[in-house]
């Protein structure tokens, strides 16, 4: 073979020009295959162990601080129990925000960026359960005095 200009018509005449949907530059736009699927190249966003460990440790510490004074009536019960409740709630909020950053949502609520509005009944249920839990915790701590 010699290094020089080539006749591109002769080169593609037998192969690519005769095949349907192909041109010398690649597939034609109208001949796209319907089975093609776009694949995300970035790895899925997941919570790693180093992200979860401090959240779980704070939640466990807060639960123990809240539970022991209530169960055993040890000294300084109300103050320690309220501090434990505060730490537990902070750990729960931290966990929810970390999960939200990687794309998780609460059951019954739409995904972030979907443009859908949350159902008011699901929101009312979440608010009611949270209010009930807070009321029970405050009532239990108030009974310690």
C-alpha positions as CSV (number, residue, x, y, z in Angstrom):
1,X,0.0,0.0,0.0
2,X,1.2,3.4,-0.8
3,X,0.8,6.4,1.5
4,X,-1.2,8.9,-0.4
5,X,-4.7,10.1,-1.0
6,X,-7.3,7.4,-1.4
7,X,-10.6,7.3,-3.2
8,X,-13.1,7.0,-0.3
9,X,-15.9,6.1,-2.6
10,X,-14.1,2.9,-3.7
11,X,-13.3,2.1,-0.1
12,X,-16.9,2.2,1.2
13,X,-18.6,1.0,-1.9
14,X,-18.7,-2.6,-1.0
15,X,-19.2,-2.5,2.7
16,X,-20.6,0.5,4.5
17,X,-22.4,2.1,1.5
18,X,-24.4,-1.1,0.9
19,X,-25.4,-1.6,4.5
20,X,-28.6,0.0,5.6
21,X,-28.4,2.8,8.2
22,X,-24.6,3.2,7.9
23,X,-22.6,6.0,6.4
24,X,-18.8,6.5,6.2
25,X,-19.0,8.5,9.5
26,X,-21.1,6.0,11.4
27,X,-24.8,5.2,11.9
28,X,-27.3,7.6,10.5
29,X,-29.6,9.5,12.9
30,X,-32.8,7.8,11.6
31,X,-31.3,4.4,11.8
32,X,-30.8,4.4,15.6
33,X,-31.4,1.1,17.3
34,X,-34.4,1.2,19.7
35,X,-32.8,-1.1,22.3
36,X,-30.0,1.4,23.2
37,X,-30.0,2.3,26.8
38,X,-28.1,5.2,28.4
39,X,-26.0,4.1,31.4
40,X,-24.9,6.4,34.1
41,X,-21.1,6.3,34.4
42,X,-20.9,7.7,37.9
43,X,-21.2,5.2,40.8
44,X,-24.4,5.3,42.7
45,X,-24.4,7.6,45.8
46,X,-24.4,5.5,48.9
47,X,-23.9,6.2,52.6
48,X,-20.4,5.0,53.6
49,X,-19.5,3.4,57.0
50,X,-17.5,6.5,58.0
51,X,-20.6,8.6,57.4
52,X,-22.9,6.3,59.3
53,X,-20.7,5.5,62.3
54,X,-20.9,8.8,64.1
55,X,-24.6,9.1,63.5
56,X,-25.2,5.6,65.0
57,X,-22.9,6.2,67.9
58,X,-24.6,9.5,68.8
59,X,-28.0,7.9,68.5
60,X,-27.0,5.0,70.8
61,X,-25.4,7.4,73.4
62,X,-28.5,9.6,73.4
63,X,-30.8,6.6,73.7
64,X,-28.9,5.3,76.7
65,X,-28.8,8.7,78.3
66,X,-32.5,9.0,77.8
67,X,-33.4,5.5,78.8
68,X,-31.3,4.8,81.9
69,X,-32.6,7.7,84.1
70,X,-36.1,6.9,83.1
71,X,-35.8,3.1,83.8
72,X,-33.7,3.1,86.9
73,X,-34.4,6.6,88.4
74,X,-30.7,7.4,88.9
75,X,-29.7,10.9,90.2
76,X,-30.2,13.9,88.0
77,X,-32.7,12.0,86.0
78,X,-34.7,14.8,84.3
79,X,-31.7,16.8,83.1
80,X,-29.7,13.7,81.8
81,X,-32.9,12.3,80.2
82,X,-33.6,15.6,78.3
83,X,-30.0,15.8,77.3
84,X,-30.1,12.2,76.0
85,X,-33.4,13.1,74.1
86,X,-31.7,16.1,72.6
87,X,-28.7,14.1,71.4
88,X,-30.9,11.3,70.0
89,X,-33.0,13.9,68.1
90,X,-29.8,15.5,66.7
91,X,-28.5,12.1,65.6
92,X,-31.8,11.4,63.9
93,X,-31.8,14.7,62.1
94,X,-28.2,14.2,61.0
95,X,-29.1,10.8,59.7
96,X,-32.1,12.1,57.8
97,X,-30.0,14.8,56.2
98,X,-27.2,12.4,55.2
99,X,-29.8,10.1,53.6
100,X,-31.4,13.0,51.8
101,X,-28.0,14.0,50.3
102,X,-27.5,10.6,48.7
103,X,-31.1,10.6,47.3
104,X,-33.2,8.6,49.8
105,X,-36.6,9.9,50.6
106,X,-39.2,9.2,53.3
107,X,-41.8,6.5,52.4
108,X,-44.7,8.0,50.6
109,X,-42.9,11.2,49.6
110,X,-41.7,12.0,46.1
111,X,-38.0,11.9,45.1
112,X,-36.0,15.0,45.1
113,X,-36.2,16.9,41.8
114,X,-39.1,14.9,40.5
115,X,-41.4,18.0,40.5
116,X,-44.2,16.1,42.3
117,X,-45.9,17.6,45.4
118,X,-46.0,15.5,48.6
119,X,-49.4,14.1,49.6
120,X,-50.8,16.2,52.5
121,X,-52.1,13.0,54.3
122,X,-48.6,11.5,54.4
123,X,-47.2,14.8,55.7
124,X,-49.9,15.0,58.4
125,X,-49.2,11.4,59.4
126,X,-45.5,12.2,59.9
127,X,-46.2,15.4,61.8
128,X,-48.7,13.6,64.0
129,X,-46.3,10.7,64.9
130,X,-43.5,13.1,65.6
131,X,-45.7,15.3,67.8
132,X,-47.0,12.2,69.7
133,X,-43.4,10.9,70.3
134,X,-42.3,14.3,71.6
135,X,-45.3,14.7,73.8
136,X,-44.8,11.2,75.3
137,X,-41.1,11.9,75.9
138,X,-41.8,15.3,77.6
139,X,-44.6,13.7,79.7
140,X,-42.3,10.9,80.9
141,X,-39.5,13.3,81.8
142,X,-42.0,15.6,83.6
143,X,-43.2,12.7,85.7
144,X,-39.6,12.2,87.1
145,X,-39.9,15.3,89.3
